[in-house]
């Protein structure tokens, strides 16, 4: 499996994400939009995904992405939408982050 899409899964939590990343270590694209139960522990499990190129964390409550940009060296796009009023696009290292505030 190279892509997993979880959109608006209000019950998806860190334990499920850990199981998914362990079972599917070759994931390149991961969408976790509107998954409010994903926390720092779940985010740290993404460190296993060395092939990750696209990550969508829109409408989650995650604020510290350090585990991701330190370990997912192939990551090119990370989407972080907070609301639909304002958009900001900038680069950290070679990673493109898209923010909607």
N, CA, C and O atoms as CSV, one atom per row, in Angstrom:
chain,resi,resn,atom,element,x,y,z
A,1,UNK,N,N,0.857,-1.182,0.000
A,1,UNK,CA,C,0.000,0.000,0.000
A,1,UNK,C,C,0.893,1.232,0.000
A,1,UNK,O,O,1.763,1.385,0.857
A,2,UNK,N,N,0.664,2.110,-0.978
A,2,UNK,CA,C,1.474,3.317,-1.095
A,2,UNK,C,C,0.730,4.565,-0.651
A,2,UNK,O,O,1.349,5.614,-0.471
A,3,UNK,N,N,-0.590,4.477,-0.470
A,3,UNK,CA,C,-1.374,5.639,-0.063
A,3,UNK,C,C,-2.490,5.217,0.880
A,3,UNK,O,O,-3.146,4.196,0.677
A,4,UNK,N,N,-2.689,6.019,1.907
A,4,UNK,CA,C,-3.801,5.829,2.844
A,4,UNK,C,C,-4.514,7.160,3.004
A,4,UNK,O,O,-3.876,8.188,3.230
A,5,UNK,N,N,-5.837,7.143,2.887
A,5,UNK,CA,C,-6.632,8.351,2.992
A,5,UNK,C,C,-7.669,8.184,4.088
A,5,UNK,O,O,-8.563,7.344,3.989
A,6,UNK,N,N,-7.544,8.984,5.124
A,6,UNK,CA,C,-8.502,9.000,6.222
A,6,UNK,C,C,-8.997,10.426,6.361
A,6,UNK,O,O,-8.270,11.292,6.847
A,7,UNK,N,N,-10.217,10.678,5.942
A,7,UNK,CA,C,-10.770,12.028,6.003
A,7,UNK,C,C,-12.008,11.992,6.883
A,7,UNK,O,O,-12.928,11.209,6.645
A,8,UNK,N,N,-12.025,12.837,7.894
A,8,UNK,CA,C,-13.151,12.951,8.831
A,8,UNK,C,C,-13.433,11.643,9.569
A,8,UNK,O,O,-14.582,11.223,9.704
A,9,UNK,N,N,-12.384,11.025,10.031
A,9,UNK,CA,C,-12.537,9.834,10.862
A,9,UNK,C,C,-12.364,10.257,12.317
A,9,UNK,O,O,-11.247,10.303,12.832
A,10,UNK,N,N,-13.462,10.560,12.960
A,10,UNK,CA,C,-13.402,11.101,14.316
A,10,UNK,C,C,-12.949,10.078,15.345
A,10,UNK,O,O,-12.627,10.449,16.474
A,11,UNK,N,N,-12.915,8.796,14.984
A,11,UNK,CA,C,-12.495,7.771,15.933
A,11,UNK,C,C,-11.088,7.253,15.659
A,11,UNK,O,O,-10.567,6.461,16.444
A,12,UNK,N,N,-10.468,7.677,14.576
A,12,UNK,CA,C,-9.115,7.239,14.256
A,12,UNK,C,C,-8.153,7.867,15.265
A,12,UNK,O,O,-8.111,9.089,15.407
A,13,UNK,N,N,-7.381,7.034,15.964
A,13,UNK,CA,C,-6.511,7.546,17.017
A,13,UNK,C,C,-5.056,7.123,16.807
A,13,UNK,O,O,-4.716,6.506,15.798
A,14,UNK,N,N,-4.217,7.459,17.762
A,14,UNK,CA,C,-2.787,7.186,17.685
A,14,UNK,C,C,-2.490,5.691,17.566
A,14,UNK,O,O,-1.597,5.297,16.817
A,15,UNK,N,N,-3.230,4.860,18.297
A,15,UNK,CA,C,-3.009,3.410,18.240
A,15,UNK,C,C,-3.300,2.862,16.847
A,15,UNK,O,O,-2.556,2.024,16.338
A,16,UNK,N,N,-4.374,3.330,16.237
A,16,UNK,CA,C,-4.704,2.877,14.897
A,16,UNK,C,C,-3.628,3.327,13.908
A,16,UNK,O,O,-3.214,2.560,13.038
A,17,UNK,N,N,-3.185,4.568,14.047
A,17,UNK,CA,C,-2.162,5.086,13.146
A,17,UNK,C,C,-0.857,4.310,13.301
A,17,UNK,O,O,-0.173,4.044,12.313
A,18,UNK,N,N,-0.514,3.950,14.516
A,18,UNK,CA,C,0.693,3.152,14.745
A,18,UNK,C,C,0.580,1.787,14.062
A,18,UNK,O,O,1.533,1.320,13.438
A,19,UNK,N,N,-0.570,1.161,14.180
A,19,UNK,CA,C,-0.783,-0.137,13.532
A,19,UNK,C,C,-0.716,-0.006,12.011
A,19,UNK,O,O,-0.136,-0.858,11.337
A,20,UNK,N,N,-1.304,1.049,11.478
A,20,UNK,CA,C,-1.306,1.260,10.025
A,20,UNK,C,C,0.104,1.509,9.488
A,20,UNK,O,O,0.470,0.972,8.443
A,21,UNK,N,N,0.888,2.311,10.186
A,21,UNK,CA,C,2.248,2.600,9.716
A,21,UNK,C,C,3.169,1.395,9.869
A,21,UNK,O,O,4.102,1.224,9.085
A,22,UNK,N,N,2.914,0.568,10.864
A,22,UNK,CA,C,3.697,-0.657,11.026
A,22,UNK,C,C,3.355,-1.656,9.919
A,22,UNK,O,O,4.243,-2.306,9.367
A,23,UNK,N,N,2.081,-1.773,9.603
A,23,UNK,CA,C,1.629,-2.725,8.581
A,23,UNK,C,C,1.961,-2.260,7.163
A,23,UNK,O,O,2.120,-3.080,6.259
A,24,UNK,N,N,2.066,-0.943,6.970
A,24,UNK,CA,C,2.273,-0.378,5.622
A,24,UNK,C,C,3.452,0.603,5.624
A,24,UNK,O,O,3.240,1.806,5.472
A,25,UNK,N,N,4.676,0.122,5.791
A,25,UNK,CA,C,5.824,1.020,5.925
A,25,UNK,C,C,6.248,1.722,4.629
A,25,UNK,O,O,7.100,2.609,4.669
A,26,UNK,N,N,5.673,1.344,3.490
A,26,UNK,CA,C,6.059,1.950,2.211
A,26,UNK,C,C,5.150,3.095,1.790
A,26,UNK,O,O,5.245,3.579,0.662
A,27,UNK,N,N,4.276,3.529,2.678
A,27,UNK,CA,C,3.326,4.601,2.363
A,27,UNK,C,C,4.076,5.837,1.846
A,27,UNK,O,O,5.064,6.276,2.435
A,28,UNK,N,N,3.578,6.381,0.733
A,28,UNK,CA,C,4.135,7.610,0.155
A,28,UNK,C,C,3.209,8.799,0.382
A,28,UNK,O,O,3.667,9.936,0.498
A,29,UNK,N,N,1.914,8.537,0.445
A,29,UNK,CA,C,0.926,9.598,0.613
A,29,UNK,C,C,-0.010,9.218,1.752
A,29,UNK,O,O,-0.580,8.127,1.768
A,30,UNK,N,N,-0.159,10.135,2.703
A,30,UNK,CA,C,-0.995,9.872,3.875
A,30,UNK,C,C,-1.871,11.085,4.146
A,30,UNK,O,O,-1.374,12.188,4.376
A,31,UNK,N,N,-3.169,10.867,4.117
A,31,UNK,CA,C,-4.141,11.933,4.368
A,31,UNK,C,C,-4.815,11.645,5.705
A,31,UNK,O,O,-5.457,10.609,5.877
A,32,UNK,N,N,-4.664,12.564,6.642
A,32,UNK,CA,C,-5.264,12.442,7.972
A,32,UNK,C,C,-6.135,13.654,8.282
A,32,UNK,O,O,-6.257,14.051,9.441
A,33,UNK,N,N,-6.738,14.242,7.258
A,33,UNK,CA,C,-7.546,15.448,7.427
A,33,UNK,C,C,-8.749,15.179,8.318
A,33,UNK,O,O,-9.422,14.158,8.174
A,34,UNK,N,N,-9.012,16.083,9.224
A,34,UNK,CA,C,-10.166,16.018,10.130
A,34,UNK,C,C,-10.152,14.765,10.996
A,34,UNK,O,O,-11.194,14.155,11.233
A,35,UNK,N,N,-8.987,14.390,11.458
A,35,UNK,CA,C,-8.852,13.266,12.398
A,35,UNK,C,C,-8.377,13.840,13.729
A,35,UNK,O,O,-7.182,13.807,14.026
A,36,UNK,N,N,-9.298,14.364,14.531
A,36,UNK,CA,C,-8.917,15.123,15.727
A,36,UNK,C,C,-8.249,14.321,16.840
A,36,UNK,O,O,-7.648,14.912,17.737
A,37,UNK,N,N,-8.337,12.994,16.807
A,37,UNK,CA,C,-7.727,12.203,17.874
A,37,UNK,C,C,-6.265,11.854,17.615
A,37,UNK,O,O,-5.617,11.234,18.458
A,38,UNK,N,N,-5.744,12.247,16.458
A,38,UNK,CA,C,-4.324,12.033,16.183
A,38,UNK,C,C,-3.537,13.060,17.000
A,38,UNK,O,O,-3.742,14.265,16.861
A,39,UNK,N,N,-2.650,12.576,17.839
A,39,UNK,CA,C,-1.867,13.457,18.695
A,39,UNK,C,C,-0.378,13.301,18.444
A,39,UNK,O,O,0.021,12.657,17.474
A,40,UNK,N,N,0.444,13.878,19.303
A,40,UNK,CA,C,1.902,13.804,19.141
A,40,UNK,C,C,2.427,12.372,19.089
A,40,UNK,O,O,3.383,12.094,18.365
A,41,UNK,N,N,1.821,11.469,19.839
A,41,UNK,CA,C,2.255,10.077,19.819
A,41,UNK,C,C,2.019,9.454,18.444
A,41,UNK,O,O,2.875,8.737,17.927
A,42,UNK,N,N,0.873,9.727,17.863
A,42,UNK,CA,C,0.570,9.231,16.526
A,42,UNK,C,C,1.479,9.846,15.485
A,42,UNK,O,O,1.930,9.174,14.557
A,43,UNK,N,N,1.742,11.129,15.648
A,43,UNK,CA,C,2.631,11.818,14.713
A,43,UNK,C,C,4.026,11.206,14.743
A,43,UNK,O,O,4.671,11.083,13.702
A,44,UNK,N,N,4.488,10.829,15.908
A,44,UNK,CA,C,5.833,10.263,16.005
A,44,UNK,C,C,5.924,8.896,15.321
A,44,UNK,O,O,7.011,8.487,14.911
A,45,UNK,N,N,4.797,8.184,15.192
A,45,UNK,CA,C,4.839,6.895,14.491
A,45,UNK,C,C,5.093,7.077,12.997
A,45,UNK,O,O,5.493,6.130,12.321
A,46,UNK,N,N,4.869,8.269,12.479
A,46,UNK,CA,C,5.101,8.538,11.057
A,46,UNK,C,C,6.587,8.544,10.719
A,46,UNK,O,O,6.956,8.523,9.545
A,47,UNK,N,N,7.433,8.573,11.729
A,47,UNK,CA,C,8.879,8.532,11.505
A,47,UNK,C,C,9.300,7.258,10.785
A,47,UNK,O,O,10.353,7.227,10.148
A,48,UNK,N,N,8.495,6.213,10.879
A,48,UNK,CA,C,8.782,4.938,10.215
A,48,UNK,C,C,8.623,5.029,8.701
A,48,UNK,O,O,9.128,4.178,7.970
A,49,UNK,N,N,7.929,6.052,8.235
A,49,UNK,CA,C,7.574,6.153,6.820
A,49,UNK,C,C,8.643,6.916,6.038
A,49,UNK,O,O,8.464,8.088,5.705
A,50,UNK,N,N,9.732,6.254,5.755
A,50,UNK,CA,C,10.858,6.914,5.087
A,50,UNK,C,C,10.558,7.286,3.638
A,50,UNK,O,O,11.289,8.085,3.051
A,51,UNK,N,N,9.500,6.726,3.046
A,51,UNK,CA,C,9.136,7.053,1.667
A,51,UNK,C,C,8.032,8.101,1.568
A,51,UNK,O,O,7.581,8.420,0.468
A,52,UNK,N,N,7.596,8.637,2.698
A,52,UNK,CA,C,6.492,9.589,2.716
A,52,UNK,C,C,6.851,10.857,1.934
A,52,UNK,O,O,7.856,11.506,2.221
A,53,UNK,N,N,6.021,11.204,0.943
A,53,UNK,CA,C,6.243,12.414,0.146
A,53,UNK,C,C,5.136,13.439,0.345
A,53,UNK,O,O,5.362,14.638,0.179
A,54,UNK,N,N,3.930,12.972,0.704
A,54,UNK,CA,C,2.781,13.870,0.866
A,54,UNK,C,C,2.052,13.532,2.155
A,54,UNK,O,O,1.737,12.374,2.425
A,55,UNK,N,N,1.790,14.569,2.948
A,55,UNK,CA,C,1.111,14.392,4.230
A,55,UNK,C,C,0.094,15.513,4.403
A,55,UNK,O,O,0.428,16.690,4.267
A,56,UNK,N,N,-1.138,15.144,4.701
A,56,UNK,CA,C,-2.197,16.123,4.954
A,56,UNK,C,C,-2.645,15.984,6.400
A,56,UNK,O,O,-3.236,14.975,6.783
A,57,UNK,N,N,-2.360,17.001,7.194
A,57,UNK,CA,C,-2.755,17.042,8.606
A,57,UNK,C,C,-3.792,18.140,8.847
A,57,UNK,O,O,-3.900,18.666,9.955
A,58,UNK,N,N,-4.546,18.479,7.810
A,58,UNK,CA,C,-5.548,19.535,7.916
A,58,UNK,C,C,-6.555,19.243,9.018
A,58,UNK,O,O,-7.011,18.113,9.188
A,59,UNK,N,N,-6.884,20.280,9.752
A,59,UNK,CA,C,-7.886,20.208,10.804
A,59,UNK,C,C,-7.573,19.161,11.856
A,59,UNK,O,O,-8.476,18.496,12.364
A,60,UNK,N,N,-6.308,19.013,12.183
A,60,UNK,CA,C,-5.897,18.229,13.340
A,60,UNK,C,C,-5.391,19.235,14.369
A,60,UNK,O,O,-5.302,20.427,14.076
A,61,UNK,N,N,-5.070,18.782,15.534
A,61,UNK,CA,C,-4.604,19.695,16.579
A,61,UNK,C,C,-3.101,19.605,16.773
A,61,UNK,O,O,-2.588,19.969,17.832
A,62,UNK,N,N,-2.398,19.128,15.769
A,62,UNK,CA,C,-0.947,18.959,15.858
A,62,UNK,C,C,-0.243,20.287,15.604
A,62,UNK,O,O,-0.590,21.015,14.674
A,63,UNK,N,N,0.737,20.593,16.426
A,63,UNK,CA,C,1.456,21.851,16.269
A,63,UNK,C,C,2.958,21.661,16.086
A,63,UNK,O,O,3.601,22.479,15.429
A,64,UNK,N,N,3.521,20.616,16.644
A,64,UNK,CA,C,4.965,20.391,16.535
A,64,UNK,C,C,5.230,19.295,15.509
A,64,UNK,O,O,4.975,18.118,15.764
A,65,UNK,N,N,5.739,19.689,14.355
A,65,UNK,CA,C,6.004,18.745,13.274
A,65,UNK,C,C,7.459,18.289,13.237
A,65,UNK,O,O,7.888,17.673,12.261
A,66,UNK,N,N,8.212,18.582,14.277
A,66,UNK,CA,C,9.626,18.228,14.324
A,66,UNK,C,C,9.884,16.754,14.014
A,66,UNK,O,O,10.801,16.460,13.247
A,67,UNK,N,N,9.115,15.811,14.577
A,67,UNK,CA,C,9.394,14.401,14.260
A,67,UNK,C,C,9.282,14.107,12.761
A,67,UNK,O,O,9.985,13.239,12.243
A,68,UNK,N,N,8.416,14.816,12.080
A,68,UNK,CA,C,8.197,14.562,10.652
A,68,UNK,C,C,9.343,15.097,9.812
A,68,UNK,O,O,9.946,14.349,9.042
A,69,UNK,N,N,9.653,16.386,9.948
A,69,UNK,CA,C,10.666,16.928,9.032
A,69,UNK,C,C,12.075,16.512,9.387
A,69,UNK,O,O,12.996,16.745,8.604
A,70,UNK,N,N,12.271,15.900,10.548
A,70,UNK,CA,C,13.592,15.354,10.874
A,70,UNK,C,C,13.791,13.949,10.333
A,70,UNK,O,O,14.923,13.548,10.062
A,71,UNK,N,N,12.715,13.197,10.173
A,71,UNK,CA,C,12.872,11.800,9.784
A,71,UNK,C,C,12.324,11.458,8.398
A,71,UNK,O,O,12.788,10.500,7.780
A,72,UNK,N,N,11.377,12.198,7.910
A,72,UNK,CA,C,10.783,11.913,6.596
A,72,UNK,C,C,11.465,12.784,5.547
A,72,UNK,O,O,10.922,13.802,5.117
A,73,UNK,N,N,12.638,12.376,5.153
A,73,UNK,CA,C,13.486,13.202,4.289
A,73,UNK,C,C,12.942,13.354,2.868
A,73,UNK,O,O,13.355,14.268,2.155
A,74,UNK,N,N,12.037,12.494,2.446
A,74,UNK,CA,C,11.466,12.589,1.102
A,74,UNK,C,C,10.190,13.430,1.070
A,74,UNK,O,O,9.614,13.642,0.003
A,75,UNK,N,N,9.750,13.908,2.229
A,75,UNK,CA,C,8.511,14.684,2.305
A,75,UNK,C,C,8.635,15.960,1.485
A,75,UNK,O,O,9.544,16.763,1.695
A,76,UNK,N,N,7.713,16.132,0.554
A,76,UNK,CA,C,7.699,17.311,-0.319
A,76,UNK,C,C,6.541,18.240,0.003
A,76,UNK,O,O,6.681,19.459,-0.092
A,77,UNK,N,N,5.396,17.676,0.386
A,77,UNK,CA,C,4.201,18.485,0.631
A,77,UNK,C,C,3.577,18.081,1.960
A,77,UNK,O,O,3.350,16.903,2.232
A,78,UNK,N,N,3.307,19.095,2.778
A,78,UNK,CA,C,2.596,18.888,4.042
A,78,UNK,C,C,1.487,19.934,4.099
A,78,UNK,O,O,1.758,21.134,4.066
A,79,UNK,N,N,0.257,19.486,4.185
A,79,UNK,CA,C,-0.886,20.396,4.220
A,79,UNK,C,C,-1.392,20.527,5.650
A,79,UNK,O,O,-1.619,19.535,6.344
A,80,UNK,N,N,-1.561,21.775,6.071
A,80,UNK,CA,C,-2.064,22.085,7.407
A,80,UNK,C,C,-3.128,23.161,7.270
A,80,UNK,O,O,-2.796,24.343,7.176
A,81,UNK,N,N,-4.373,22.787,7.258
A,81,UNK,CA,C,-5.465,23.757,7.141
A,81,UNK,C,C,-6.086,23.957,8.507
A,81,UNK,O,O,-6.426,22.996,9.197
A,82,UNK,N,N,-6.230,25.216,8.890
A,82,UNK,CA,C,-6.807,25.532,10.185
A,82,UNK,C,C,-8.225,26.067,10.061
A,82,UNK,O,O,-9.066,25.801,10.920
A,83,UNK,N,N,-8.493,26.811,9.010
A,83,UNK,CA,C,-9.840,27.272,8.679
A,83,UNK,C,C,-9.816,27.724,7.225
A,83,UNK,O,O,-8.784,27.596,6.566
A,84,UNK,N,N,-10.889,28.234,6.722
A,84,UNK,CA,C,-10.963,28.522,5.288
A,84,UNK,C,C,-10.823,29.999,4.948
A,84,UNK,O,O,-11.153,30.389,3.828
A,85,UNK,N,N,-10.355,30.826,5.850
A,85,UNK,CA,C,-10.357,32.256,5.583
A,85,UNK,C,C,-9.100,32.789,4.910
A,85,UNK,O,O,-9.201,33.674,4.061
A,86,UNK,N,N,-7.934,32.288,5.252
A,86,UNK,CA,C,-6.696,32.861,4.764
A,86,UNK,C,C,-5.726,31.747,4.401
A,86,UNK,O,O,-5.660,30.735,5.098
A,87,UNK,N,N,-4.974,31.919,3.323
A,87,UNK,CA,C,-4.004,30.908,2.893
A,87,UNK,C,C,-2.605,31.471,2.925
A,87,UNK,O,O,-2.375,32.627,2.568
A,88,UNK,N,N,-1.680,30.650,3.353
A,88,UNK,CA,C,-0.289,31.043,3.419
A,88,UNK,C,C,0.541,29.870,2.920
A,88,UNK,O,O,0.274,28.727,3.290
A,89,UNK,N,N,1.533,30.130,2.095
A,89,UNK,CA,C,2.365,29.057,1.558
A,89,UNK,C,C,3.821,29.440,1.792
A,89,UNK,O,O,4.229,30.544,1.431
A,90,UNK,N,N,4.596,28.567,2.379
A,90,UNK,CA,C,6.012,28.850,2.563
A,90,UNK,C,C,6.802,27.560,2.598
A,90,UNK,O,O,6.234,26.471,2.674
A,91,UNK,N,N,8.103,27.689,2.542
A,91,UNK,CA,C,8.967,26.517,2.505
A,91,UNK,C,C,9.822,26.440,3.769
A,91,UNK,O,O,10.362,27.450,4.219
A,92,UNK,N,N,9.942,25.243,4.335
A,92,UNK,CA,C,10.895,24.953,5.401
A,92,UNK,C,C,11.758,23.841,4.838
A,92,UNK,O,O,11.250,22.782,4.470
A,93,UNK,N,N,13.055,24.074,4.770
A,93,UNK,CA,C,13.968,23.170,4.075
A,93,UNK,C,C,13.454,23.044,2.651
A,93,UNK,O,O,13.241,24.056,1.983
A,94,UNK,N,N,13.250,21.832,2.178
A,94,UNK,CA,C,12.696,21.652,0.839
A,94,UNK,C,C,11.250,21.184,0.903
A,94,UNK,O,O,10.692,20.724,-0.093
A,95,UNK,N,N,10.655,21.303,2.073
A,95,UNK,CA,C,9.285,20.844,2.263
A,95,UNK,C,C,8.332,22.018,2.046
A,95,UNK,O,O,8.520,23.095,2.613
A,96,UNK,N,N,7.330,21.804,1.238
A,96,UNK,CA,C,6.303,22.837,1.037
A,96,UNK,C,C,5.182,22.622,2.049
A,96,UNK,O,O,4.640,21.523,2.166
A,97,UNK,N,N,4.853,23.651,2.755
A,97,UNK,CA,C,3.753,23.593,3.700
A,97,UNK,C,C,2.660,24.535,3.213
A,97,UNK,O,O,2.945,25.673,2.839
A,98,UNK,N,N,1.450,24.087,3.214
A,98,UNK,CA,C,0.335,24.906,2.825
A,98,UNK,C,C,-0.551,25.081,4.045
A,98,UNK,O,O,-1.070,24.108,4.592
A,99,UNK,N,N,-0.719,26.317,4.465
A,99,UNK,CA,C,-1.536,26.620,5.640
A,99,UNK,C,C,-2.787,27.346,5.199
A,99,UNK,O,O,-2.725,28.231,4.346
A,100,UNK,N,N,-3.896,26.991,5.754
A,100,UNK,CA,C,-5.122,27.747,5.607
A,100,UNK,C,C,-5.516,28.152,7.017
A,100,UNK,O,O,-5.737,27.305,7.883
A,101,UNK,N,N,-5.600,29.443,7.233
A,101,UNK,CA,C,-5.904,29.965,8.575
A,101,UNK,C,C,-7.268,30.616,8.571
A,101,UNK,O,O,-7.715,31.118,9.602
